[in-house]
């Protein structure tokens, strides 16, 4: 896929997979915005830092308003609390994981859908996990959140395909 000339927003671009994705996009000629709760943690030369806590409606709206040239959205930001289903803090962990791994990417996608449409279409990449399909005792809440995000992604993909037939 030719990414030269595209403009990408990578959430959670300050470390790990997000940073690797941002670098790879730069290497392929894309302009890259790197979203992070603390934009000072974006240290990749060529990546434009953007304040973006995906659980903050204010941050999400501000990013969508400021980044009107985005053609590729990479929903990468996420958390794992390591919370087991029957742990004492399971409900708090589940709320944090669902807020970040399900509702955050949904909010960002909804905010950027008009931006992508205004730019002639585009693409949304949701970074998930193999734990979308099975779960482990120590990461039950993470697996549940990623499974929910997978289901949401799959439903949106099917709806997009159905609307074009």
C-alpha positions in Angstrom: 0.0 0.0 0.0 1.3 3.4 -1.0 1.1 5.7 2.1 3.1 8.6 0.6 0.9 11.7 0.7 -1.3 10.3 3.4 -1.7 11.9 6.8 -2.0 9.6 9.8 -3.0 10.0 13.4 -1.6 7.3 15.6 -3.0 7.2 19.1 -0.7 6.0 21.9 2.3 6.9 19.7 4.6 7.6 22.6 5.8 4.1 23.1 5.6 0.4 22.1 3.6 -0.6 19.1 2.3 2.9 18.6 5.8 4.4 18.3 6.8 1.6 15.9 3.7 2.2 13.7 4.4 6.0 13.7 8.0 5.3 12.5 6.9 2.9 9.9 4.4 5.4 8.5 7.0 8.1 8.4 9.4 5.7 6.5 6.6 5.1 3.9 6.2 8.9 3.3 3.2 9.7 5.5 2.8 12.8 7.5 2.3 11.5 11.1 0.5 13.0 14.1 1.3 11.2 17.3 -1.4 11.3 20.0 -0.6 10.9 23.7 -2.0 12.1 27.0 1.3 13.9 27.4 2.5 15.2 24.0 6.0 15.8 25.5 6.5 12.0 25.5 6.4 11.9 21.7 10.1 11.9 20.9 10.2 10.6 17.3 11.7 13.0 14.8 9.2 13.9 12.2 6.1 13.0 14.3 3.9 16.0 15.2 2.9 15.6 18.9 -0.8 16.0 19.7 -2.4 16.1 23.2 -4.9 13.2 23.0 -6.2 11.3 26.0 -8.7 9.1 24.1 -10.9 9.0 27.3 -11.3 12.8 27.3 -14.2 14.1 25.2 -12.5 17.5 25.2 -9.2 16.2 23.9 -10.9 14.0 21.2 -13.0 17.0 20.0 -10.0 19.3 19.9 -7.9 16.8 18.0 -10.6 16.3 15.4 -11.0 20.0 15.0 -7.3 20.7 14.7 -6.3 17.8 12.5 -8.5 18.3 9.4 -6.1 16.7 7.0 -6.1 13.1 8.5 -6.7 10.3 6.0 -5.6 7.4 8.2 -6.6 6.9 11.8 -4.7 4.3 13.8 -6.5 3.5 17.1 -3.6 2.1 19.0 -3.8 3.6 22.5 -4.9 1.1 25.1 -4.3 -0.3 28.6 -4.0 -3.6 30.4 -4.6 -3.5 34.2 -3.9 -7.2 34.6 -7.2 -7.5 36.4 -8.7 -10.9 36.9 -12.5 -11.3 36.8 -12.9 -12.1 40.4 -10.3 -9.7 41.8 -11.3 -7.3 44.4 -10.8 -4.4 42.0 -12.3 -6.2 39.0 -15.1 -3.6 38.5 -12.7 -0.7 38.6 -10.3 -2.4 36.3 -13.0 -3.4 33.9 -14.3 0.2 33.8 -10.8 1.6 33.1 -10.1 -1.0 30.4 -13.5 -0.6 28.7 -13.2 3.2 28.8 -9.8 3.1 27.2 -9.9 0.0 24.9 -13.6 0.2 23.7 -15.2 3.6 24.3 -12.0 5.7 23.6 -11.3 4.3 20.1 -15.1 4.5 19.4 -15.1 8.2 20.4 -12.0 9.0 18.3 -13.4 7.1 15.3 -16.7 8.9 15.5 -14.9 12.3 15.8 -12.7 11.6 12.8 -15.3 10.0 10.5 -16.3 13.4 9.2 -12.7 14.4 8.7 -11.9 11.2 6.8 -15.1 11.7 4.7 -14.2 15.4 3.9 -10.8 14.2 2.7 -12.3 11.8 0.2 -12.5 8.7 2.4 -9.7 7.1 4.3 -9.1 4.2 6.6 -9.4 3.3 10.3 -7.0 0.7 11.8 -8.0 -0.6 15.2 -5.1 -2.3 16.9 -6.5 -5.2 18.9 -5.0 -8.3 20.4 -5.1 -12.1 20.1 -6.8 -11.8 23.5 -9.8 -10.6 21.5 -10.6 -14.3 20.8 -9.6 -16.0 24.1 -8.9 -14.9 27.6 -6.4 -15.7 30.4 -7.3 -15.6 34.1 -4.9 -12.7 34.9 -6.2 -10.6 32.0 -9.9 -11.3 31.9 -11.0 -7.7 31.8 -8.4 -6.9 29.1 -9.6 -9.8 27.0 -13.3 -8.8 27.5 -12.5 -5.2 26.4 -10.5 -6.3 23.3 -13.3 -8.8 22.4 -15.8 -6.0 22.6 -13.6 -3.8 20.5 -13.2 -6.6 17.9 -16.9 -7.0 17.7 -17.4 -3.3 17.2 -14.8 -3.2 14.5 -16.2 -6.2 12.8 -19.8 -4.8 12.8 -18.6 -1.5 11.4 -16.6 -3.3 8.7 -19.6 -5.3 7.7 -21.9 -2.3 7.7 -19.4 -0.4 5.4 -19.3 -3.4 3.1 -23.1 -3.8 3.1 -23.6 -0.1 2.3 -21.4 -0.3 -0.8 -23.2 -3.4 -2.3 
